Amino acid sequence: MQQQTTHTGKVILAGAGCGDPELITIKAVRWLQQADVVLTDRLVSNDIITRYVPATAELVYVGKQCRRGFSTPQKSINELLVQYAQEGKLVVRLKGGDVSIFSNILDELETLAAHHIPYEIVPGITAATGAAAYAGIPLTARNSATAVRLLTFYKSDVVTDAYWKELAACNDTLVFYMSSETLDGVVENLRKHHIDAGTMLAVIEQATTPMQQVHVCSLADYFEKMAGKTFASPTLVIIGKVVALYEKFAWQKNEPVPGEYFKPPADEQFESLIEESITQQNPDNNFTTKTENR
């Protein structure tokens, strides 16, 4: 780590929106255009990077997708934020969706506060609202729901049995993030606790992108029609009466362009990235960040 300068920089924690690059906010764009360094997640449209990050900025990929082998530990991200800010740089920590919904922003805020580094938080359109809008599903439609619950079930112990009972009995719209691989378990638990079998479920793959695909069925039909399927990342799940409105209000054709929208850079241009990038190794954490000089 370089010696701290007399002038401390600033960190902008900004949401990029959930896919469509035109969903990014004007404020986030303004900060990107001024940035000295951008630390970006995997779930950020490449169009945002190419349009708004200046050629003079340092671009560091710190995405996470452990099951595919591309991951940067949170501790290392925290260290990079401190390092660049202490060099007097304006750092944009760019996250897919919104910065505060199912992200590690708490770790980053605690790190910045502990090192007395100034920061701002710029919200973004989260996957729940973006996916629902692009699927024509109004999350709190009158007579269908009066509340929305943002949930995750990425492992079996994050939701208690008592809470499954509550979820099965409520009339709220349930939105599950990071739960496509455990979706069978979601449905099993809701059915176990006697949710109405006619309740509808929507699985939305790669929402708001040209690859968006929407799958809809009732919980009663789930195991016949969807159980065990593999869905493209990211995938959002919406469960509730509002899903029944999809057929009526869907405004996009369910004919996605084949492919994966959020490919890690190493997937798309591995050889050129090795030639053009600077690879930084941290022997203590055994991690790799990929840095591009733009």
Secondary structure, DSSP 4 states (H G I P E B T S, - for coil): -PPPPSS--EEEEEE-BSS-GGGS-HHHHHHHHH-SEEEE-SSS-HHHHHHHS-TTSEEEE--EEGGGTEE--HHHHHHHHHHHHHTT-EEEEEESB-TTSSSSHHHHHHHHHHTT--EEEE----HHHHHHHHHT--TT-TTT-S-EEEEE-SSTTSS-HHHHHHHHH--SEEEEES-GGGHHHHHHHHHHTT--TT-EEEEEESTTSTT-EEEEEETTTHHHHTTT---PSSEEEEESGGGGGHHHH--S-S-PPSS-SS--HHHHHHHHHHHHEEEEEETTTTEEEEEEE-
